[in-house]
Amino acid sequence: MKLFIKILIVVLILGLVATIVNLLVIKPRTVEQANSAEATVSRPEVDLSFSYPSGETGLSLIEPPTTSNTALLEAFILMPFADYQAIQTDEPPSESPASISIFVFKETDTEESATITLGTASGTTETATLEQDTASETPRVGRVTRLQNWATDNQNLTSFNQAKNTPEVVDLDGVNALYYEADGLYQQQIYLAAYKGNIYMFVGQYDSPEDPIYQQFKDLMTKVSFN
């Protein structure tokens, strides 16, 4: 029961709904706490790999299990080593620590159209009404439209309705992704990407840009690879 509560605390920092909580508040599959070094996670089955600083001066990785009858394929939660140690005590902190989270969902095909307004790296915006192209992995606008629709349909997961900025189209290892920021218990930077039938959600939480986890998330996002 104690472990159940501790993992529940970890998951609640994401502000996700009970569906995801029920999936994740189970004994973690793995927890990596290696000596200070860069650790790499590779999951060929979902075409994803990433690296992060591990150890006492870095991050601890919690990898909760997933079930085969849901759209959630993989989940990774990373938090500062000291914060992970704190939630293992008999009296965990009343406020959940900021964390980095990565989720991989199986994309479901839909046939819808959507009007989208997207920001670009240059600061301009573009608006278009487009039919979704779920069969193709190549067209830029088709993939972005799917992401927009998925984020809108799953706002309880994505905080899309709380976005502080117009979502931007950014490059993530050669894949067009949506980037936006949102408010919650912590400030959040969120990336959504679609690749080979999966939706990838990367969430970085922080109190201020001076927090080490802020830069750790930025560094991690430069080391994301879609295999």
C-alpha positions as CSV (number, residue, x, y, z in Angstrom):
1,M,0.0,0.0,0.0
2,K,2.8,2.4,0.8
3,L,4.4,1.8,-2.6
4,F,0.9,2.3,-4.2
5,I,0.7,5.7,-2.6
6,K,4.2,6.7,-3.6
7,I,3.7,5.9,-7.2
8,L,0.3,7.6,-7.1
9,I,2.1,10.8,-6.0
10,V,4.5,10.5,-8.8
11,V,1.7,10.2,-11.4
12,L,-0.5,12.9,-10.0
13,I,2.3,15.5,-10.7
14,L,1.3,15.2,-14.3
15,G,-2.3,16.3,-13.7
16,L,-3.6,13.3,-15.7
17,V,-7.1,11.8,-15.3
18,A,-8.0,8.7,-13.4
19,T,-7.6,6.5,-16.5
20,I,-3.9,7.1,-16.7
21,V,-3.5,7.0,-12.9
22,N,-5.1,3.6,-12.8
23,L,-2.6,2.4,-15.3
24,L,0.4,3.7,-13.6
25,V,-0.1,3.3,-9.9
26,I,1.3,-0.2,-9.9
27,K,4.7,-1.5,-8.9
28,P,7.3,0.1,-11.3
29,R,8.8,-2.2,-13.8
30,T,12.2,-0.7,-13.4
31,V,13.8,2.1,-11.5
32,E,17.3,3.1,-12.7
33,Q,19.6,4.9,-10.2
34,A,23.0,4.3,-11.7
35,N,26.1,6.2,-10.7
36,S,26.3,9.7,-12.2
37,A,26.5,9.2,-16.0
38,E,24.4,9.6,-19.1
39,A,22.0,6.7,-19.4
40,T,20.2,5.8,-22.6
41,V,16.8,4.2,-22.8
42,S,16.0,2.3,-26.1
43,R,12.6,0.9,-26.9
44,P,12.7,-0.5,-30.5
45,E,9.2,-1.8,-30.1
46,V,7.9,1.8,-30.0
47,D,10.6,3.3,-32.2
48,L,12.0,5.5,-29.4
49,S,15.2,6.1,-27.6
50,F,16.4,9.0,-25.4
51,S,19.3,9.8,-23.0
52,Y,19.3,11.6,-19.6
53,P,21.7,12.3,-16.8
54,S,21.4,9.6,-14.1
55,G,22.8,9.2,-10.7
56,E,22.8,11.3,-7.5
57,T,23.4,14.6,-9.5
58,G,21.0,13.7,-12.2
59,L,17.6,12.0,-12.6
60,S,16.0,8.8,-11.4
61,L,13.8,6.9,-14.0
62,I,10.6,5.2,-13.0
63,E,9.1,3.0,-15.7
64,P,5.6,2.0,-14.7
65,P,4.1,-1.1,-16.4
66,T,1.4,-0.7,-19.0
67,T,-1.4,-3.1,-20.0
68,S,-2.1,-4.5,-23.4
69,N,-5.8,-3.5,-23.6
70,T,-5.1,0.3,-23.6
71,A,-3.8,2.8,-26.0
72,L,-0.9,3.6,-23.6
73,L,2.1,1.6,-24.8
74,E,5.0,3.0,-22.7
75,A,5.4,5.4,-19.8
76,F,8.6,7.0,-18.4
77,I,8.8,9.3,-15.4
78,L,12.1,11.1,-14.5
79,M,12.7,13.2,-11.5
80,P,15.7,14.5,-9.6
81,F,17.4,11.8,-7.6
82,A,16.9,13.7,-4.3
83,D,13.2,14.1,-4.9
84,Y,12.9,10.4,-5.7
85,Q,14.6,9.6,-2.4
86,A,12.3,11.9,-0.6
87,I,9.1,10.2,-1.8
88,Q,10.5,6.9,-0.6
89,T,10.4,8.0,3.0
90,D,7.7,7.3,5.5
91,E,6.7,11.0,5.3
92,P,6.8,12.0,1.6
93,P,6.6,15.7,0.8
94,S,3.1,17.2,0.7
95,E,3.8,18.7,-2.8
96,S,4.8,16.4,-5.6
97,P,8.1,17.3,-7.2
98,A,8.5,18.6,-10.7
99,S,9.3,15.8,-13.2
100,I,9.9,14.9,-16.8
101,S,7.4,12.5,-18.4
102,I,7.3,10.6,-21.6
103,F,4.2,8.7,-22.9
104,V,3.8,6.6,-26.0
105,F,0.2,6.0,-27.2
106,K,-1.1,4.0,-30.1
107,E,-2.7,6.3,-32.6
108,T,-6.2,5.5,-33.6
109,D,-7.4,6.4,-37.1
110,T,-10.1,9.0,-37.5
111,E,-11.6,10.7,-40.5
112,E,-12.1,14.3,-39.5
113,S,-11.3,17.8,-40.7
114,A,-10.0,20.5,-38.5
115,T,-9.2,24.2,-38.6
116,I,-5.8,24.8,-37.2
117,T,-3.8,27.8,-36.2
118,L,-0.2,27.1,-35.7
119,G,2.9,29.1,-34.8
120,T,6.2,28.8,-36.6
121,A,9.7,29.3,-35.5
122,S,9.7,32.7,-37.1
123,G,6.9,33.9,-34.9
124,T,4.2,34.0,-37.6
125,T,1.0,32.0,-37.7
126,E,-0.7,30.0,-40.3
127,T,-4.3,28.8,-40.4
128,A,-5.8,26.1,-42.6
129,T,-8.8,23.8,-42.8
130,L,-7.6,20.3,-43.8
131,E,-8.8,16.7,-44.0
132,Q,-6.9,14.3,-41.9
133,D,-4.5,12.0,-43.7
134,T,-4.2,9.0,-41.4
135,A,-2.8,6.7,-44.0
136,S,0.3,8.7,-44.7
137,E,3.3,9.3,-42.5
138,T,4.9,11.7,-44.9
139,P,2.8,14.9,-45.5
140,R,3.8,17.6,-43.0
141,V,0.4,19.2,-42.6
142,G,-1.5,15.9,-42.4
143,R,0.6,14.8,-39.4
144,V,0.3,18.1,-37.7
145,T,-3.4,18.0,-38.2
146,R,-3.6,14.6,-36.6
147,L,-1.6,15.9,-33.6
148,Q,-3.9,18.9,-33.3
149,N,-7.0,16.7,-33.3
150,W,-5.6,14.2,-30.9
151,A,-4.5,17.0,-28.5
152,T,-7.9,18.5,-28.6
153,D,-9.7,15.2,-28.1
154,N,-7.5,14.4,-25.2
155,Q,-7.2,17.7,-23.4
156,N,-7.4,16.0,-20.0
157,L,-4.1,14.4,-20.9
158,T,-2.5,17.1,-23.0
159,S,-3.5,20.4,-21.2
160,F,-4.1,21.7,-24.7
161,N,-6.9,23.9,-23.5
162,Q,-4.4,25.5,-21.1
163,A,-1.8,26.4,-23.6
164,K,-0.2,29.8,-23.0
165,N,1.1,30.2,-26.5
166,T,0.0,29.3,-30.0
167,P,1.3,25.8,-30.6
168,E,4.4,25.8,-32.8
169,V,5.6,23.3,-35.4
170,V,9.1,22.2,-34.5
171,D,11.5,19.6,-35.7
172,L,12.1,16.7,-33.3
173,D,14.7,14.3,-34.8
174,G,13.4,14.9,-38.3
175,V,9.7,14.6,-37.3
176,N,7.4,17.5,-37.2
177,A,6.0,18.0,-33.7
178,L,3.8,20.4,-31.8
179,Y,5.3,22.4,-29.0
180,Y,3.4,24.5,-26.5
181,E,3.5,25.6,-22.9
182,A,0.9,25.2,-20.2
183,D,0.2,26.1,-16.6
184,G,-0.7,23.7,-13.8
185,L,0.9,22.8,-10.5
186,Y,4.1,23.6,-12.3
187,Q,4.9,25.4,-15.6
188,Q,5.0,22.8,-18.4
189,Q,6.7,22.5,-21.7
190,I,5.0,19.9,-23.9
191,Y,5.9,18.3,-27.2
192,L,3.6,16.0,-29.2
193,A,4.9,14.0,-32.1
194,A,3.4,11.3,-34.4
195,Y,5.5,8.6,-35.9
196,K,4.8,5.2,-37.4
197,G,1.3,5.0,-35.9
198,N,2.2,6.2,-32.4
199,I,1.7,9.5,-30.6
200,Y,4.6,10.6,-28.3
201,M,4.0,13.1,-25.5
202,F,7.0,14.7,-23.7
203,V,6.2,16.9,-20.7
204,G,8.8,18.9,-18.8
205,Q,7.7,20.6,-15.5
206,Y,9.6,23.3,-13.6
207,D,9.0,26.2,-11.2
208,S,11.4,28.6,-12.9
209,P,14.0,28.5,-15.8
210,E,16.7,28.4,-13.1
211,D,15.7,25.0,-11.9
212,P,18.1,22.3,-13.0
213,I,15.2,20.1,-14.3
214,Y,14.4,22.9,-16.8
215,Q,17.7,22.5,-18.6
216,Q,17.7,18.8,-18.1
217,F,14.5,18.6,-20.1
218,K,15.8,20.8,-22.9
219,D,18.9,18.6,-23.1
220,L,16.9,15.4,-23.1
221,M,14.8,16.7,-26.0
222,T,17.9,17.1,-28.1
223,K,18.7,13.4,-27.5
224,V,15.3,12.0,-28.5
225,S,15.5,9.6,-31.4
226,F,12.7,7.9,-33.4
227,N,14.3,4.7,-34.5
